[in-house]
Amino acid sequence: MHEHTPPAKAPADADTPASGKTSVAGGKQAPAEEPAPARTGTGEGRNGSGRGATRLPGGKGRAASVAGVAAGVLILAGGGAVVAAGSLMAGPASSRTVPAAEAAVPAGASLGVCPGPARLLEGTDAGTDAQFRPESATAATRVSAAVLSAGGVLPASRLARLDGTAAVEIAKDPGPAPTAGAPQELLAGVVADQAVDRVNVLSANALSNQNAAAAGAMKYTARDGDLQGSAAAACGQPSNDQWLTGASTTIGRTSVLALTNASSTPATVSLELFGAGGQIQAPGSRGLLVAPGTTRSVVLAGLAPNESHLTVHVRSAGGPVAASIQQSVLRGLTPGGVDFISAGTAPAVRQVMTGVDIQDPAGVAALTAQPGYGDAGPALELTVPGASDAVVEIKLYGRDGQHALPSGGVITAKAGSTTEVSLAGVPAGQYTVAASSDVSFVAAARLSRGLQAGQPSDVAWAASAVRLGSQHVVPVPKGGLRQLVFGALDARATITYAPITADGKVRAAATADIAGGTTASITVPEQAEGADVVGYVVSAAGDAAYGAVLVGQDGRNDVSSLAFLAAAAGRETVPVTLGY
């Protein structure tokens, strides 16, 4: 009888086809052991002439099979080592993460859409596309604007209607960009109190790959009719995302949203509505098509009726749109004011409104106690678009420092809704209102003029404003009482302001030093150095400062507030990531 010893098995920690695992010791591949040779009857493994060898059943074929199994174990073990070693090596350079490259964005034309005249509704069609008619024989709408030079050269700019026909040619194309050299005198192209009867667009081309510094404002006035009063609005830059706060659709209040598409691309607009009771799901608020070069009007009462506090979030796909709300009040037969609500800043944890004019608190208390006059006093409206309530701290900064709200100044604004906070009880004066929270929100402040029930009054909304930086163009409507109002929050700020006159000159700048936590106002003169003042170039240094233009009329209760627009951006870059 022959004794047979089978081939030794591969070590348990070597790769095998069954397990598919590789044993790694100390971060390195463990070497595979060689299988032991088959033992013969004499204890020696010989393969010479076959002398002393043990023959297995099957002859040479069986011996070859055993040798093949042993060789297969070696190959598999070696293959596992190669795979394991490959998994520990650094990947190829093409798979490594690299920082996104910064690409310069070419400067484009600066656009500002100036709302058309305020008009009374004549009829509506399912809440949208209202037909309008003029409201009085004394109504007048005018636009003032200014465009600054770059390198001593004015960019091509004009005020034009939506159909492209020019109302005012401000400056022609200067040709090739000026070469860099000595600093040139700052010049301005101006539109001085231009009468308009429809929506207009202020445009200024880029120069030397820099965005043009330009801004415009419209002013509406009427001395009779249901829409008597004053209303002013900045010529807003079109956007695909904007927030408007302060609308009302209760009895006697009319809110008409105007959507203007000044681009060559169709815009599809969707509206999100936030009321006092939460977000409003309104049929017909999505997929509103605004064709290029047109304005679409939406009567908000058709989407959200009987809402005393309404905020509208306007989003557009395709072309950007400019949005504004014509808001008017009629208390019985008594006009209660008209205004254009402009878009404020995006949701943030702090919102600031300046140029908030508050009347005598005793007179306000007596007026708002009358039936139908509950919304005739100053107030702050807060909208929280997120899912969490906002604990909001409100601070008022006046001429002589901070003033406390009678309510204590800390309130909770419910998520997904609009909350009104009364500013009644605060001493008369001009204020900067700062609201801060732990979650993002949007805000606007209401101011009013007129303290006698049964007499015409006016209302205005101060939108949340951007922090002042360098070289803001601030147009000032002509006529009436005009003031630049500045507010500094925590520490001192220095404001420089240079008048822009109707002859296209930027006059010598003056400086105002504003203490932290205060509000200061500067009366705008009719003329500077013998020429009409149409605007200012404003810059700020130091702590955070904000600004607005407050407009009134002699002997009347008219009031309007214009927040400063953002300064022209320099050369911008965006991160660009290549991938598939």
KETOR-504460 format. One line per field, with one value per residue (C-alpha): chain; residue number from 0; residue in three letters; x, y, z. Coordinates in Angstrom, 1 decimal. Example, Ala and Ser with C-alpha at 12.3 -4.5 7.8 and 13.67 -1.06 7.14 Angstrom:
2
cadena (A A)
num (0 1)
residuo (ALA SER)
X (12.3 13.7)
Y (-4.5 -1.1)
Z (7.8 7.1)
This chain:
580
cadena (A A A A A A A A A A A A A A A A A A A A A A A A A A A A A A A A A A A A A A A A A A A A A A A A A A A A A A A A A A A A A A A A A A A A A A A A A A A A A A A A A A A A A A A A A A A A A A A A A A A A A A A A A A A A A A A A A A A A A A A A A A A A A A A A A A A A A A A A A A A A A A A A A A A A A A A A A A A A A A A A A A A A A A A A A A A A A A A A A A A A A A A A A A A A A A A A A A A A A A A A A A A A A A A A A A A A A A A A A A A A A A A A A A A A A A A A A A A A A A A A A A A A A A A A A A A A A A A A A A A A A A A A A A A A A A A A A A A A A A A A A A A A A A A A A A A A A A A A A A A A A A A A A A A A A A A A A A A A A A A A A A A A A A A A A A A A A A A A A A A A A A A A A A A A A A A A A A A A A A A A A A A A A A A A A A A A A A A A A A A A A A A A A A A A A A A A A A A A A A A A A A A A A A A A A A A A A A A A A A A A A A A A A A A A A A A A A A A A A A A A A A A A A A A A A A A A A A A A A A A A A A A A A A A A A A A A A A A A A A A A A A A A A A A A A A A A A A A A A A A A A A A A A A A A A A A A A A A A A A A A A A A A A A A A A A A A A A A A A A A A A A A A A A A A A A A A A A A A A A A A A A A A A A A A A A A A A A A A A A A A)
num (0 1 2 3 4 5 6 7 8 9 10 11 12 13 14 15 16 17 18 19 20 21 22 23 24 25 26 27 28 29 30 31 32 33 34 35 36 37 38 39 40 41 42 43 44 45 46 47 48 49 50 51 52 53 54 55 56 57 58 59 60 61 62 63 64 65 66 67 68 69 70 71 72 73 74 75 76 77 78 79 80 81 82 83 84 85 86 87 88 89 90 91 92 93 94 95 96 97 98 99 100 101 102 103 104 105 106 107 108 109 110 111 112 113 114 115 116 117 118 119 120 121 122 123 124 125 126 127 128 129 130 131 132 133 134 135 136 137 138 139 140 141 142 143 144 145 146 147 148 149 150 151 152 153 154 155 156 157 158 159 160 161 162 163 164 165 166 167 168 169 170 171 172 173 174 175 176 177 178 179 180 181 182 183 184 185 186 187 188 189 190 191 192 193 194 195 196 197 198 199 200 201 202 203 204 205 206 207 208 209 210 211 212 213 214 215 216 217 218 219 220 221 222 223 224 225 226 227 228 229 230 231 232 233 234 235 236 237 238 239 240 241 242 243 244 245 246 247 248 249 250 251 252 253 254 255 256 257 258 259 260 261 262 263 264 265 266 267 268 269 270 271 272 273 274 275 276 277 278 279 280 281 282 283 284 285 286 287 288 289 290 291 292 293 294 295 296 297 298 299 300 301 302 303 304 305 306 307 308 309 310 311 312 313 314 315 316 317 318 319 320 321 322 323 324 325 326 327 328 329 330 331 332 333 334 335 336 337 338 339 340 341 342 343 344 345 346 347 348 349 350 351 352 353 354 355 356 357 358 359 360 361 362 363 364 365 366 367 368 369 370 371 372 373 374 375 376 377 378 379 380 381 382 383 384 385 386 387 388 389 390 391 392 393 394 395 396 397 398 399 400 401 402 403 404 405 406 407 408 409 410 411 412 413 414 415 416 417 418 419 420 421 422 423 424 425 426 427 428 429 430 431 432 433 434 435 436 437 438 439 440 441 442 443 444 445 446 447 448 449 450 451 452 453 454 455 456 457 458 459 460 461 462 463 464 465 466 467 468 469 470 471 472 473 474 475 476 477 478 479 480 481 482 483 484 485 486 487 488 489 490 491 492 493 494 495 496 497 498 499 500 501 502 503 504 505 506 507 508 509 510 511 512 513 514 515 516 517 518 519 520 521 522 523 524 525 526 527 528 529 530 531 532 533 534 535 536 537 538 539 540 541 542 543 544 545 546 547 548 549 550 551 552 553 554 555 556 557 558 559 560 561 562 563 564 565 566 567 568 569 570 571 572 573 574 575 576 577 578 579)
residuo (MET HIS GLU HIS THR PRO PRO ALA LYS ALA PRO ALA ASP ALA ASP THR PRO ALA SER GLY LYS THR SER VAL ALA GLY GLY LYS GLN ALA PRO ALA GLU GLU PRO ALA PRO ALA ARG THR GLY THR GLY GLU GLY ARG ASN GLY SER GLY ARG GLY ALA THR ARG LEU PRO GLY GLY LYS GLY ARG ALA ALA SER VAL ALA GLY VAL ALA ALA GLY VAL LEU ILE LEU ALA GLY GLY GLY ALA VAL VAL ALA ALA GLY SER LEU MET ALA GLY PRO ALA SER SER ARG THR VAL PRO ALA ALA GLU ALA ALA VAL PRO ALA GLY ALA SER LEU GLY VAL CYS PRO GLY PRO ALA ARG LEU LEU GLU GLY THR ASP ALA GLY THR ASP ALA GLN PHE ARG PRO GLU SER ALA THR ALA ALA THR ARG VAL SER ALA ALA VAL LEU SER ALA GLY GLY VAL LEU PRO ALA SER ARG LEU ALA ARG LEU ASP GLY THR ALA ALA VAL GLU ILE ALA LYS ASP PRO GLY PRO ALA PRO THR ALA GLY ALA PRO GLN GLU LEU LEU ALA GLY VAL VAL ALA ASP GLN ALA VAL ASP ARG VAL ASN VAL LEU SER ALA ASN ALA LEU SER ASN GLN ASN ALA ALA ALA ALA GLY ALA MET LYS TYR THR ALA ARG ASP GLY ASP LEU GLN GLY SER ALA ALA ALA ALA CYS GLY GLN PRO SER ASN ASP GLN TRP LEU THR GLY ALA SER THR THR ILE GLY ARG THR SER VAL LEU ALA LEU THR ASN ALA SER SER THR PRO ALA THR VAL SER LEU GLU LEU PHE GLY ALA GLY GLY GLN ILE GLN ALA PRO GLY SER ARG GLY LEU LEU VAL ALA PRO GLY THR THR ARG SER VAL VAL LEU ALA GLY LEU ALA PRO ASN GLU SER HIS LEU THR VAL HIS VAL ARG SER ALA GLY GLY PRO VAL ALA ALA SER ILE GLN GLN SER VAL LEU ARG GLY LEU THR PRO GLY GLY VAL ASP PHE ILE SER ALA GLY THR ALA PRO ALA VAL ARG GLN VAL MET THR GLY VAL ASP ILE GLN ASP PRO ALA GLY VAL ALA ALA LEU THR ALA GLN PRO GLY TYR GLY ASP ALA GLY PRO ALA LEU GLU LEU THR VAL PRO GLY ALA SER ASP ALA VAL VAL GLU ILE LYS LEU TYR GLY ARG ASP GLY GLN HIS ALA LEU PRO SER GLY GLY VAL ILE THR ALA LYS ALA GLY SER THR THR GLU VAL SER LEU ALA GLY VAL PRO ALA GLY GLN TYR THR VAL ALA ALA SER SER ASP VAL SER PHE VAL ALA ALA ALA ARG LEU SER ARG GLY LEU GLN ALA GLY GLN PRO SER ASP VAL ALA TRP ALA ALA SER ALA VAL ARG LEU GLY SER GLN HIS VAL VAL PRO VAL PRO LYS GLY GLY LEU ARG GLN LEU VAL PHE GLY ALA LEU ASP ALA ARG ALA THR ILE THR TYR ALA PRO ILE THR ALA ASP GLY LYS VAL ARG ALA ALA ALA THR ALA ASP ILE ALA GLY GLY THR THR ALA SER ILE THR VAL PRO GLU GLN ALA GLU GLY ALA ASP VAL VAL GLY TYR VAL VAL SER ALA ALA GLY ASP ALA ALA TYR GLY ALA VAL LEU VAL GLY GLN ASP GLY ARG ASN ASP VAL SER SER LEU ALA PHE LEU ALA ALA ALA ALA GLY ARG GLU THR VAL PRO VAL THR LEU GLY TYR)
X (0.0 1.3 1.1 -0.1 0.2 -2.0 -0.6 -0.4 -3.2 -2.5 -2.2 -5.6 -4.6 -3.7 -6.1 -8.5 -11.2 -13.8 -13.0 -11.8 -9.9 -6.3 -4.4 -2.3 0.1 1.4 0.1 2.0 1.0 1.9 3.9 2.1 3.7 4.6 2.7 4.6 5.7 3.9 5.6 6.8 6.9 10.6 10.0 11.8 10.4 12.3 11.6 14.5 14.0 11.1 13.2 11.7 8.7 5.2 2.8 -0.7 -3.8 -4.2 -0.5 0.9 -2.4 -3.1 0.4 -0.1 -3.4 -1.8 1.0 -1.6 -3.5 -0.4 0.6 -3.0 -2.7 0.6 -0.9 -4.0 -1.9 0.3 -2.6 -4.1 -0.9 -0.9 -4.5 -3.8 -0.7 -2.6 -5.3 -2.6 -1.0 -2.0 -4.5 -3.6 -3.2 -6.5 -8.6 -7.3 -9.4 -8.1 -9.3 -11.9 -10.3 -11.6 -12.9 -13.5 -17.1 -17.3 -19.0 -22.4 -24.9 -26.4 -30.2 -32.7 -36.5 -38.5 -42.1 -44.8 -47.3 -49.8 -53.2 -56.6 -58.0 -60.8 -61.3 -59.6 -59.5 -59.2 -56.9 -54.3 -53.6 -55.6 -56.7 -55.8 -57.0 -55.4 -56.6 -56.5 -55.8 -53.0 -51.1 -47.5 -44.7 -41.1 -37.7 -34.3 -31.1 -27.3 -24.5 -20.9 -17.9 -14.9 -11.5 -13.1 -15.4 -19.1 -20.4 -23.1 -26.3 -30.0 -33.5 -35.8 -39.2 -39.7 -40.1 -36.6 -37.5 -35.3 -36.8 -33.5 -30.0 -27.7 -24.3 -23.3 -20.9 -17.4 -15.6 -12.5 -11.9 -9.6 -6.0 -4.9 -3.3 -3.6 -6.8 -9.6 -12.2 -15.4 -18.3 -21.9 -24.6 -27.9 -31.7 -33.2 -36.9 -38.0 -41.7 -42.8 -46.1 -45.1 -42.4 -38.9 -35.5 -32.3 -29.3 -25.6 -23.0 -19.9 -16.6 -13.1 -14.7 -16.2 -19.9 -21.2 -22.2 -25.8 -29.1 -32.5 -35.6 -39.2 -41.6 -45.4 -47.4 -51.2 -53.1 -56.6 -58.3 -58.3 -54.5 -53.5 -50.2 -46.6 -45.0 -41.3 -39.4 -35.9 -35.4 -34.8 -32.3 -34.0 -33.5 -34.6 -35.3 -36.7 -38.9 -41.5 -43.0 -45.9 -48.9 -52.4 -55.6 -58.2 -61.2 -60.1 -56.5 -55.4 -52.1 -51.1 -47.9 -46.1 -43.7 -41.5 -39.3 -36.7 -34.7 -34.9 -35.7 -39.2 -39.6 -41.8 -42.7 -43.8 -45.1 -44.9 -47.3 -46.9 -49.7 -50.4 -51.8 -49.0 -48.0 -50.9 -51.4 -53.0 -54.1 -52.8 -49.7 -47.3 -46.1 -47.0 -45.4 -43.9 -42.9 -39.8 -40.3 -43.6 -45.1 -47.6 -49.9 -51.3 -54.0 -52.9 -56.5 -57.3 -54.6 -54.7 -57.9 -58.4 -54.8 -53.7 -50.0 -48.7 -45.2 -44.6 -41.6 -41.0 -39.0 -38.5 -37.0 -35.5 -35.3 -35.0 -37.8 -38.2 -41.0 -42.8 -46.2 -48.5 -50.1 -53.0 -55.4 -59.0 -60.8 -64.4 -64.1 -60.9 -57.6 -55.2 -52.1 -50.2 -46.8 -44.6 -43.2 -39.8 -37.8 -35.7 -32.6 -32.7 -33.5 -30.8 -30.3 -30.2 -32.3 -31.9 -34.3 -33.4 -35.3 -38.2 -40.1 -42.3 -45.0 -46.1 -46.9 -50.0 -51.5 -50.7 -52.5 -55.6 -55.7 -55.2 -58.0 -60.5 -62.3 -60.5 -57.3 -55.5 -52.9 -52.3 -49.4 -45.7 -45.0 -42.4 -43.3 -41.3 -41.6 -39.9 -39.8 -38.1 -39.5 -38.3 -39.8 -37.5 -36.8 -36.2 -34.5 -35.6 -33.5 -34.4 -31.6 -32.6 -30.8 -29.8 -29.2 -31.1 -34.8 -36.7 -39.9 -42.8 -43.2 -39.7 -38.1 -37.9 -40.7 -41.2 -42.1 -43.8 -42.3 -43.8 -45.9 -45.8 -45.8 -46.4 -44.8 -46.2 -43.7 -46.2 -45.2 -41.7 -40.9 -41.3 -38.3 -36.3 -35.0 -32.9 -34.6 -32.3 -33.8 -31.7 -32.5 -31.1 -32.8 -33.2 -36.1 -37.1 -38.5 -39.8 -41.0 -44.2 -44.3 -47.2 -48.1 -51.3 -53.0 -56.6 -59.3 -61.3 -58.5 -56.2 -53.0 -50.1 -48.2 -44.7 -42.7 -39.0 -37.4 -34.5 -31.3 -27.7 -24.7 -23.1 -19.7 -17.9 -19.4 -23.2 -25.1 -28.1 -30.7 -32.8 -36.3 -36.9 -39.2 -40.5 -38.6 -35.7 -33.4 -30.5 -30.9 -27.9 -27.8 -24.8 -25.3 -22.6 -19.7 -18.8 -19.1 -17.9 -20.1 -18.8 -21.4 -20.8 -23.7 -24.4 -25.8 -27.9 -24.9 -23.2 -20.7 -19.9 -19.3 -16.9 -17.8 -18.8 -18.3 -20.6 -19.3 -22.1 -21.8 -22.5 -26.2 -27.5 -29.3 -28.5 -30.3 -29.0 -31.3 -30.8 -30.6 -32.3 -29.0 -25.3 -23.0 -25.8 -27.0 -30.0 -29.1 -30.2 -28.3 -25.3 -22.2 -22.1 -19.4 -19.0 -16.1 -15.9 -18.6 -21.8 -23.8 -27.1 -28.9 -32.2 -33.7 -36.8 -39.1 -42.1 -44.1 -44.5 -47.9 -49.0 -49.0 -47.0 -44.1 -41.9 -38.8 -36.1 -33.4 -29.9 -29.1 -26.0 -22.8 -21.6 -19.5 -15.9 -14.5 -16.1 -15.0 -16.8 -15.4 -15.5 -15.2 -14.7 -16.2 -18.6)
Y (0.0 3.4 6.3 9.6 13.1 15.7 19.1 21.7 24.3 28.0 30.0 31.3 35.0 34.7 35.8 33.0 33.1 32.4 35.2 37.9 39.5 40.5 40.5 43.6 43.7 47.0 48.7 46.3 43.3 40.0 37.7 34.5 31.2 28.5 25.3 22.3 19.7 16.3 13.8 10.4 7.1 7.6 11.1 12.7 14.5 13.4 13.9 12.4 9.2 8.2 6.0 5.8 7.9 7.2 6.7 8.0 6.6 8.2 8.4 11.5 13.3 13.2 14.5 17.4 18.2 18.5 20.7 22.9 23.4 24.5 26.9 28.3 29.1 30.9 33.0 34.0 34.9 37.0 38.7 39.6 41.3 43.3 44.5 45.4 47.3 49.2 50.3 51.9 53.9 57.6 58.0 59.6 63.4 63.7 62.4 64.8 67.8 71.1 74.6 76.1 78.7 82.2 83.6 87.3 88.2 90.7 93.9 94.5 97.3 98.9 98.9 100.6 100.3 103.3 102.6 104.3 106.8 105.8 105.0 104.0 100.6 100.6 96.8 93.5 90.1 87.3 89.3 90.0 92.3 95.3 98.1 101.6 105.1 108.4 109.5 113.3 116.4 117.5 114.3 114.5 111.9 112.9 111.1 112.3 110.4 110.6 108.6 109.1 109.2 106.8 108.2 111.5 109.8 109.3 105.8 105.5 106.0 107.0 107.0 105.1 103.6 99.8 99.7 101.1 104.6 107.1 109.7 111.3 110.6 111.2 110.4 108.8 106.0 107.4 104.9 103.1 103.0 105.8 104.8 104.9 108.1 110.9 111.1 112.8 115.2 113.4 114.3 113.3 112.8 113.8 113.6 116.6 116.3 114.6 114.3 110.7 108.9 105.3 102.8 103.9 102.2 103.9 102.2 102.8 100.7 99.4 101.3 99.8 96.6 98.4 98.6 102.1 104.1 105.2 105.5 107.1 107.9 108.7 111.0 111.1 114.0 114.8 117.5 116.1 112.8 109.5 109.1 112.6 112.7 111.9 108.6 108.1 105.0 104.2 102.9 99.3 96.9 93.8 90.6 86.9 87.1 90.0 90.7 93.4 94.1 96.5 95.6 95.5 94.2 95.1 97.3 100.6 99.4 98.7 96.9 96.4 94.5 95.6 93.1 94.7 92.6 94.9 92.1 90.2 86.9 85.9 85.7 83.2 84.6 82.8 84.6 83.5 85.4 85.7 87.1 87.6 84.0 82.3 81.6 81.9 79.2 81.2 79.7 81.8 82.9 80.6 80.5 84.2 84.9 88.4 88.9 90.9 94.6 94.5 95.1 92.8 94.1 91.8 92.9 91.3 91.3 88.7 86.4 87.2 89.1 90.9 90.7 93.6 92.7 91.1 90.4 89.2 87.1 87.5 84.8 84.6 82.0 83.2 87.0 89.0 91.4 94.6 94.5 97.3 97.6 100.6 100.9 103.3 103.9 105.3 105.8 106.2 109.2 110.5 109.8 108.1 108.2 106.5 105.0 102.7 99.8 98.8 95.7 95.6 93.6 89.8 87.8 88.3 88.2 92.0 94.6 98.3 101.1 104.8 107.9 106.7 109.9 109.7 112.3 113.6 110.4 112.0 113.0 109.5 107.8 110.0 109.4 105.6 105.3 106.4 103.7 102.9 104.6 101.7 101.7 105.4 105.3 104.2 100.5 97.9 94.8 91.6 88.5 85.2 82.9 80.0 77.2 78.6 81.5 84.6 86.4 89.9 92.8 96.2 99.4 103.0 105.5 109.2 112.5 112.2 108.5 105.3 105.4 102.5 101.1 101.1 97.3 96.7 96.1 92.3 90.4 86.9 86.8 83.6 81.5 81.7 84.8 88.6 90.4 94.1 95.9 99.4 102.2 104.4 106.2 107.1 110.9 112.8 112.8 111.0 107.5 104.6 101.3 98.3 94.8 91.7 88.1 84.6 83.6 85.3 87.7 90.6 94.0 97.4 100.4 102.4 106.2 108.5 112.2 113.8 113.7 114.9 112.3 113.2 115.1 113.8 112.1 110.3 107.1 105.8 102.6 102.6 99.5 97.8 99.3 98.2 99.3 102.4 101.9 104.0 106.2 105.7 107.7 109.2 110.9 113.5 114.4 118.0 120.2 120.1 119.4 117.1 115.6 113.2 111.0 109.0 106.5 105.0 101.9 101.0 103.3 106.6 106.9 109.6 110.5 112.5 113.8 115.8 117.5 116.6 119.6 119.8 121.1 117.7 118.8 117.0 119.8 119.9 117.3 118.0 115.8 114.7 113.0 110.9 109.4 105.8 105.0 108.3 109.6 112.8 114.7 117.2 119.5 119.4 122.9 123.9 124.9 124.5 127.1 128.5 125.1 122.9 119.9 116.6 114.2 113.3 111.1 109.6 107.5 106.3 105.2 103.9 101.8 100.6 103.5 103.6 106.3 107.4 110.4 111.8 113.8 116.1 119.0 122.5 122.9 119.4 116.0 114.4 112.1 109.6 107.7 106.4 104.0 104.3 101.8 99.7 101.2 100.0 96.8 96.7 93.8 90.6 87.0 83.7 80.2 77.9 74.1 71.8 68.3 65.8)
Z (0.0 -0.9 1.5 -0.1 1.2 -0.6 -1.6 1.2 1.2 0.6 3.8 5.2 4.7 1.0 -1.7 -2.8 -5.4 -2.8 -0.4 -2.8 0.1 0.5 3.8 4.5 7.4 8.5 5.4 3.1 1.2 3.1 0.9 -0.2 1.0 -1.5 -1.3 0.2 -2.4 -2.5 -0.2 -1.5 0.4 1.3 2.4 -0.5 -3.5 -6.6 -10.2 -12.0 -13.9 -11.7 -9.5 -6.0 -7.2 -6.1 -8.9 -8.4 -10.0 -13.4 -14.2 -15.7 -16.1 -12.4 -11.6 -14.1 -12.4 -9.0 -10.4 -12.1 -8.8 -7.1 -9.8 -9.8 -6.1 -6.7 -9.5 -7.5 -4.5 -6.7 -8.4 -5.0 -4.1 -7.3 -6.7 -3.1 -4.0 -6.7 -4.2 -2.0 -4.8 -5.4 -8.2 -11.5 -11.5 -13.6 -10.7 -8.1 -6.9 -8.0 -7.1 -9.5 -11.8 -11.7 -15.0 -15.6 -16.5 -19.4 -18.3 -19.8 -20.3 -17.2 -17.3 -15.0 -15.6 -14.6 -13.7 -15.7 -14.3 -11.6 -13.0 -11.7 -12.6 -15.1 -15.3 -14.7 -16.4 -13.9 -11.7 -14.3 -17.3 -15.9 -18.2 -17.0 -17.5 -16.4 -12.9 -13.0 -15.1 -12.8 -12.7 -13.9 -14.1 -14.6 -14.7 -13.5 -14.1 -14.2 -15.8 -14.7 -17.0 -16.9 -17.8 -18.8 -21.4 -21.1 -22.1 -24.7 -22.8 -23.2 -21.8 -24.1 -24.2 -24.1 -27.9 -28.3 -29.4 -27.6 -25.3 -24.5 -26.0 -23.1 -24.7 -28.0 -28.5 -27.7 -29.9 -28.8 -25.0 -23.8 -23.0 -19.4 -18.4 -15.9 -13.9 -15.9 -14.5 -13.5 -15.8 -15.9 -18.5 -17.1 -17.7 -15.9 -15.0 -18.3 -18.7 -19.5 -20.1 -20.0 -18.8 -19.7 -19.6 -18.7 -20.4 -20.3 -22.1 -20.4 -21.0 -20.8 -19.6 -16.6 -15.8 -16.1 -13.0 -13.7 -11.9 -12.4 -10.5 -11.5 -9.5 -9.9 -8.4 -8.5 -6.7 -7.2 -7.9 -6.1 -6.6 -5.4 -3.6 -4.5 -5.4 -6.3 -7.4 -8.4 -12.0 -10.8 -12.3 -13.8 -11.9 -11.8 -8.0 -6.0 -2.9 -2.5 0.9 1.8 -0.4 0.9 -0.8 1.9 1.1 -0.2 -0.9 -4.4 -5.3 -8.9 -9.6 -12.8 -14.4 -17.2 -19.4 -21.1 -22.5 -25.8 -24.1 -23.0 -19.2 -17.3 -13.9 -10.8 -7.7 -4.0 -1.8 2.0 4.1 7.8 8.0 6.1 2.6 0.1 -2.6 -5.4 -8.7 -11.5 -9.7 -11.6 -15.2 -16.1 -19.5 -20.1 -23.7 -24.5 -24.5 -22.6 -19.2 -17.6 -14.8 -12.1 -9.7 -6.5 -5.0 -7.7 -6.2 -2.5 -1.6 1.8 2.8 5.0 5.0 1.8 0.5 -3.0 -4.1 -7.8 -9.6 -13.4 -15.7 -19.0 -19.2 -16.0 -15.1 -13.2 -10.6 -8.7 -7.0 -7.4 -4.0 -3.3 -0.5 -0.6 2.7 1.6 -0.7 0.9 -0.9 1.5 -0.6 -3.5 -3.7 -5.8 -3.7 -5.0 -4.4 -1.3 -0.5 -0.5 2.7 5.3 9.1 9.2 7.2 7.4 6.3 6.5 5.7 7.9 8.8 11.9 12.8 16.2 18.3 19.9 16.5 15.1 18.0 17.6 13.8 13.9 16.5 13.8 11.8 8.6 9.7 11.3 8.6 8.6 11.1 10.9 10.9 10.1 8.1 8.4 6.3 7.2 4.1 5.9 8.1 11.4 13.4 13.7 16.9 15.7 17.5 16.3 16.9 15.9 15.5 15.4 15.3 19.0 19.2 19.7 20.7 22.3 20.9 23.3 22.6 23.8 20.5 20.4 18.7 17.2 13.5 12.4 9.8 6.3 7.1 7.3 10.6 11.2 14.1 15.0 15.3 17.0 20.2 18.9 19.0 15.8 13.5 10.9 11.7 10.5 11.4 11.9 12.4 13.1 13.7 13.9 10.6 7.3 6.6 4.4 5.7 4.7 6.7 6.2 6.7 6.4 6.3 7.4 10.8 10.1 9.4 6.4 4.8 2.0 3.3 1.7 2.4 1.4 1.8 2.6 1.2 2.9 1.5 0.7 2.7 1.2 -0.5 -3.2 -5.9 -5.7 -8.2 -6.4 -8.7 -6.9 -8.4 -9.1 -7.0 -3.5 -0.3 -0.9 1.7 1.8 4.9 6.2 9.1 10.8 13.0 15.5 14.9 13.2 9.4 7.0 4.0 1.0 -1.4 -4.6 -6.4 -10.1 -11.9 -15.1 -17.1 -16.7 -14.0 -10.8 -8.3 -5.3 -2.7 0.9 3.9 6.7 9.8 11.4 14.9 15.4 16.2 14.7 11.7 9.9 7.1 4.5 2.6 -1.1 -2.6 -5.8 -7.4 -7.0 -8.5 -10.6 -12.1 -11.1 -8.9 -10.4 -8.3 -6.2 -6.2 -2.7 -1.0 2.5 4.8 8.3 9.8 8.1 6.7 4.7 2.8 1.2 -0.5 1.3 -0.9 0.1 -1.2 0.3 2.0 1.3 3.0 0.1 1.0 -0.9 0.0 -2.3 -1.1 -2.7 -5.3 -5.2 -6.7 -10.0 -9.6 -10.9 -12.9 -11.6 -11.6 -11.2 -10.3 -13.3 -12.8 -15.8 -15.5 -17.0)
